[in-house]
């Protein structure tokens, strides 16, 4: 606390060998190092250490703006397929160029190239998101049933501009091109790109009711925990599981949900990191299956 620099280093061991990672913060700048090489590509960094994180503020995924849900599904797609990060970056770059042209009121011929690219890359992005949803849905309902005890969860990707996301990549590309063309004058007038996956909405339903409108606080927290654990499960299917990181165990979880969660975490084949202000919460985990550490003033020591 009160320091202007920080550093975290670690060693990751996997089937492909051992890698050394370092994250540091100084002068308001983040720096990464991989095996002593500074500024590695984010794809290389995240491919080395795959992790799924749950924080108390993640409950906002259910009720907050659509951008949070888009980021969740993109992160899930990325955990499944690290190359998804490059796809998101490519799309964001094309979108920035298009918006700049709209704001400068460029001609339709000047915008057409970026409209074509937006549809092409956007279609691929939507397909990857739909693939992530398909990979999540079975473990999501199994895990949600364990945590909440009841309720069926359904995920739906709803696209702006009347584009049906349940199509092939080529059909999506054509549909996006047609919708962009139909909205061309409105986009120019408003200076905004009105069609494309940057406006997708991931809808979450519990028993066919939209969670954003109807879920209680406990239901929302159970759904988000299940989403994160489903992301972990899908990413580890048939391979080495990612880390699962859970911040503030017990926050706003009743005793029954917390007990079910600990039972689930205890059965995970990968490594689980949990933070809590009450060590008693982890008493249900056998002593030979856990290691306790204390964090005090930025220092971590065995407890």
C-alpha positions as CSV (number, residue, x, y, z in Angstrom):
1,X,0.0,0.0,0.0
2,X,1.2,3.5,-0.8
3,X,4.0,2.3,-3.1
4,X,4.4,3.5,-6.7
5,X,6.0,0.3,-8.0
6,X,5.1,-3.4,-7.9
7,X,6.4,-6.7,-9.2
8,X,5.0,-10.2,-9.4
9,X,7.1,-13.1,-10.8
10,X,6.3,-16.7,-11.1
11,X,7.3,-20.0,-12.8
12,X,4.8,-22.0,-14.9
13,X,5.3,-25.7,-15.4
14,X,3.3,-27.6,-18.0
15,X,3.6,-30.5,-20.4
16,X,5.7,-28.3,-22.8
17,X,8.2,-27.2,-20.2
18,X,8.9,-24.5,-17.7
19,X,8.5,-20.7,-18.4
20,X,9.4,-17.7,-16.2
21,X,7.0,-14.8,-16.2
22,X,7.2,-11.4,-14.6
23,X,4.7,-8.5,-14.3
24,X,5.7,-5.1,-13.1
25,X,4.2,-1.7,-12.6
26,X,6.2,1.5,-12.5
27,X,5.6,5.1,-13.6
28,X,2.0,4.2,-14.4
29,X,3.2,1.7,-17.0
30,X,2.7,-2.1,-17.1
31,X,5.6,-4.2,-18.2
32,X,5.7,-7.9,-19.0
33,X,8.6,-10.3,-19.4
34,X,8.6,-13.9,-20.6
35,X,11.7,-16.0,-20.0
36,X,13.6,-12.7,-19.6
37,X,12.3,-11.2,-22.9
38,X,10.5,-7.9,-22.2
39,X,7.3,-6.9,-24.0
40,X,6.3,-10.4,-25.4
41,X,3.2,-10.6,-27.5
42,X,0.0,-10.9,-25.5
43,X,-0.8,-14.1,-27.3
44,X,2.5,-15.7,-26.2
45,X,2.0,-14.4,-22.6
46,X,-1.6,-15.7,-22.3
47,X,-0.9,-18.9,-24.0
48,X,1.8,-19.6,-21.4
49,X,-0.4,-19.0,-18.4
50,X,-4.1,-19.5,-19.0
51,X,-6.4,-18.5,-16.1
52,X,-10.0,-17.9,-15.3
53,X,-10.7,-15.3,-12.7
54,X,-13.8,-14.6,-10.6
55,X,-14.0,-11.3,-8.6
56,X,-17.0,-10.1,-6.6
57,X,-17.6,-7.2,-9.1
58,X,-18.1,-9.8,-11.9
59,X,-21.7,-10.0,-10.8
60,X,-22.1,-6.9,-13.1
61,X,-21.9,-9.3,-16.0
62,X,-25.5,-10.2,-15.5
63,X,-27.0,-6.7,-15.1
64,X,-24.5,-4.0,-16.4
65,X,-24.0,-2.7,-20.0
66,X,-23.7,-5.2,-22.9
67,X,-20.0,-4.4,-23.2
68,X,-19.2,-6.4,-20.1
69,X,-21.0,-9.5,-21.5
70,X,-19.2,-9.1,-24.8
71,X,-15.9,-9.0,-23.0
72,X,-16.8,-12.1,-21.0
73,X,-17.7,-14.1,-24.1
74,X,-14.6,-12.9,-25.9
75,X,-12.4,-13.9,-22.9
76,X,-14.1,-17.3,-22.9
77,X,-13.4,-17.7,-26.7
78,X,-9.8,-16.6,-26.1
79,X,-9.3,-19.1,-23.3
80,X,-10.5,-21.8,-25.7
81,X,-8.6,-20.5,-28.7
82,X,-5.7,-18.0,-27.9
83,X,-5.8,-16.8,-31.6
84,X,-9.2,-15.2,-30.8
85,X,-7.3,-12.2,-29.3
86,X,-5.8,-11.3,-32.7
87,X,-9.2,-11.5,-34.2
88,X,-10.7,-9.1,-31.7
89,X,-7.7,-6.7,-32.2
90,X,-8.1,-6.8,-36.0
91,X,-11.8,-6.1,-35.7
92,X,-11.2,-3.2,-33.3
93,X,-8.7,-1.7,-35.6
94,X,-11.0,-1.8,-38.6
95,X,-13.8,-0.3,-36.5
96,X,-11.7,2.6,-35.4
97,X,-10.8,3.4,-39.0
98,X,-14.5,3.2,-40.0
99,X,-15.7,5.5,-37.2
100,X,-13.0,8.0,-38.1
101,X,-14.2,8.1,-41.7
102,X,-17.8,8.5,-40.5
103,X,-16.9,11.4,-38.2
104,X,-15.0,13.1,-41.1
105,X,-18.0,12.5,-43.3
106,X,-16.0,10.6,-45.9
107,X,-17.7,9.5,-49.1
108,X,-19.3,6.1,-49.5
109,X,-16.6,4.9,-51.8
110,X,-14.0,5.8,-49.2
111,X,-15.9,3.8,-46.5
112,X,-16.8,0.8,-48.7
113,X,-13.4,-1.0,-48.2
114,X,-13.8,-0.8,-44.4
115,X,-17.4,-1.8,-44.6
116,X,-16.4,-4.9,-46.5
117,X,-13.6,-5.8,-44.0
118,X,-15.9,-5.1,-41.1
119,X,-18.4,-7.6,-42.4
120,X,-15.7,-10.2,-43.2
121,X,-13.8,-10.0,-39.9
122,X,-17.1,-9.4,-38.0
123,X,-18.6,-12.6,-39.3
124,X,-15.7,-14.6,-38.2
125,X,-15.8,-12.9,-34.7
126,X,-19.5,-13.8,-34.4
127,X,-18.8,-17.4,-35.3
128,X,-16.1,-17.7,-32.7
129,X,-18.4,-16.2,-30.1
130,X,-21.2,-18.7,-31.0
131,X,-18.6,-21.6,-30.8
132,X,-17.7,-20.4,-27.3
133,X,-21.4,-20.3,-26.2
134,X,-21.8,-23.9,-27.5
135,X,-18.8,-25.1,-25.5
136,X,-20.0,-23.4,-22.4
137,X,-23.7,-24.4,-22.2
138,X,-23.4,-28.0,-21.0
139,X,-20.9,-27.4,-18.2
140,X,-22.7,-24.2,-17.4
141,X,-25.9,-26.0,-16.5
142,X,-24.3,-28.8,-14.7
143,X,-22.3,-26.4,-12.5
144,X,-25.2,-24.0,-12.0
145,X,-27.3,-26.9,-10.8
146,X,-24.6,-27.8,-8.3
147,X,-24.3,-24.3,-6.9
148,X,-27.9,-23.0,-7.1
149,X,-29.7,-26.3,-6.8
150,X,-32.3,-25.4,-9.5
151,X,-32.8,-23.4,-12.7
152,X,-31.8,-23.9,-16.3
153,X,-29.5,-21.4,-17.9
154,X,-29.6,-20.4,-21.6
155,X,-27.3,-18.1,-23.5
156,X,-28.2,-16.3,-26.7
157,X,-26.0,-14.0,-28.9
158,X,-28.3,-11.3,-30.3
159,X,-26.8,-9.2,-33.0
160,X,-27.6,-5.6,-33.9
161,X,-29.1,-4.7,-37.3
162,X,-31.4,-7.7,-37.4
163,X,-28.6,-10.2,-38.2
164,X,-29.3,-13.8,-37.1
165,X,-26.1,-15.1,-35.4
166,X,-27.1,-18.7,-36.0
167,X,-25.7,-18.9,-39.6
168,X,-22.5,-20.0,-41.4
169,X,-19.6,-17.5,-41.6
170,X,-20.3,-16.8,-45.2
171,X,-24.0,-16.2,-44.6
172,X,-23.2,-13.9,-41.7
173,X,-20.7,-12.0,-43.9
174,X,-23.4,-11.4,-46.5
175,X,-26.0,-10.5,-43.9
176,X,-23.7,-8.0,-42.2
177,X,-22.9,-6.4,-45.6
178,X,-26.6,-6.0,-46.4
179,X,-27.4,-4.6,-42.9
180,X,-24.4,-2.1,-43.1
181,X,-25.5,-1.0,-46.5
182,X,-29.1,-0.4,-45.3
183,X,-27.8,1.6,-42.3
184,X,-25.2,3.6,-44.3
185,X,-26.9,7.0,-44.3
186,X,-27.9,6.7,-40.7
187,X,-24.4,5.8,-39.7
188,X,-23.1,8.8,-41.6
189,X,-25.6,11.1,-40.0
190,X,-24.9,9.9,-36.5
191,X,-21.1,9.3,-36.9
192,X,-21.4,5.8,-35.4
193,X,-21.0,2.3,-36.7
194,X,-24.5,0.8,-36.0
195,X,-24.0,-2.7,-37.3
196,X,-21.4,-5.3,-36.3
197,X,-20.4,-7.6,-33.4
198,X,-19.2,-4.5,-31.4
199,X,-22.9,-4.1,-30.7
200,X,-23.7,-7.8,-30.0
201,X,-25.7,-8.6,-26.8
202,X,-25.1,-11.8,-24.9
203,X,-28.5,-12.6,-23.3
204,X,-28.5,-14.8,-20.2
205,X,-31.8,-16.5,-19.3
206,X,-32.7,-18.5,-16.2
207,X,-35.7,-20.7,-16.8
208,X,-36.5,-18.6,-19.9
209,X,-36.5,-15.4,-17.9
210,X,-34.0,-12.7,-18.8
211,X,-31.5,-12.7,-16.0
212,X,-30.7,-9.0,-16.4
213,X,-34.3,-8.1,-15.5
214,X,-35.5,-10.9,-13.2
215,X,-32.5,-12.5,-11.4
216,X,-32.1,-11.9,-7.7
217,X,-28.7,-11.0,-6.2
218,X,-28.1,-14.7,-5.2
219,X,-29.2,-16.0,-8.6
220,X,-27.0,-13.5,-10.4
221,X,-24.0,-14.5,-8.3
222,X,-24.6,-18.2,-8.8
223,X,-25.0,-17.7,-12.6
224,X,-21.7,-15.7,-12.9
225,X,-19.8,-18.3,-10.8
226,X,-21.2,-21.0,-13.0
227,X,-20.2,-19.1,-16.2
228,X,-16.7,-18.7,-14.9
229,X,-16.4,-22.4,-13.9
230,X,-17.9,-23.4,-17.2
231,X,-15.3,-21.3,-19.0
232,X,-12.6,-23.1,-17.0
233,X,-14.2,-26.5,-17.7
234,X,-14.5,-25.9,-21.5
235,X,-10.9,-24.5,-21.7
236,X,-9.5,-27.6,-20.0
237,X,-11.5,-30.2,-21.9
238,X,-9.1,-32.7,-23.4
239,X,-6.0,-30.8,-22.3
240,X,-4.2,-29.1,-19.5
241,X,-6.7,-27.1,-17.3
242,X,-6.2,-23.4,-16.7
243,X,-5.7,-21.9,-13.3
244,X,-8.9,-20.9,-11.5
245,X,-8.6,-17.7,-9.4
246,X,-11.3,-16.7,-7.0
247,X,-11.1,-13.4,-5.2
248,X,-13.0,-12.9,-1.9
249,X,-14.5,-16.3,-1.2
250,X,-17.8,-16.0,0.6
251,X,-18.6,-12.5,-0.5
252,X,-22.4,-12.3,-0.6
253,X,-22.7,-16.1,-0.9
254,X,-25.0,-17.9,1.6
255,X,-23.7,-20.9,3.5
256,X,-25.4,-23.5,1.2
257,X,-24.0,-21.9,-2.0
258,X,-20.6,-21.5,-0.4
259,X,-20.5,-25.2,0.7
260,X,-21.5,-26.3,-2.8
261,X,-18.9,-24.1,-4.4
262,X,-16.1,-25.4,-2.2
263,X,-17.2,-29.0,-3.1
264,X,-16.9,-28.1,-6.8
265,X,-13.5,-26.4,-6.3
266,X,-12.2,-29.4,-4.4
267,X,-13.0,-31.6,-7.3
268,X,-11.3,-29.5,-9.9
269,X,-8.2,-31.3,-11.4
270,X,-6.3,-28.0,-11.9
271,X,-4.8,-25.5,-9.5
272,X,-7.2,-23.2,-7.6
273,X,-6.2,-20.0,-5.9
274,X,-8.6,-18.4,-3.4
275,X,-8.5,-15.2,-1.4
276,X,-10.7,-14.7,1.7
277,X,-10.8,-12.6,4.8
278,X,-12.1,-15.6,6.8
279,X,-9.8,-18.7,6.7
280,X,-12.7,-20.6,8.3
281,X,-14.4,-20.7,4.9
282,X,-11.9,-23.2,3.6
283,X,-12.0,-25.6,6.6
284,X,-14.1,-27.9,4.5
285,X,-11.1,-28.5,2.3
286,X,-8.9,-31.4,3.7
287,X,-5.7,-30.1,5.2
288,X,-3.5,-32.2,2.9
289,X,-5.2,-30.7,-0.2
290,X,-4.6,-27.0,0.6
291,X,-1.8,-24.5,1.3
292,X,-2.5,-21.4,3.3
293,X,-0.7,-18.1,2.9
294,X,-1.2,-14.7,4.6
295,X,-1.0,-11.5,2.7
296,X,0.0,-8.5,4.8
297,X,1.2,-5.1,3.6
298,X,1.9,-6.5,0.1
299,X,3.9,-9.5,1.4
300,X,2.9,-13.1,1.0
301,X,4.1,-15.6,3.7
302,X,3.2,-19.2,4.5
303,X,0.6,-19.3,7.3
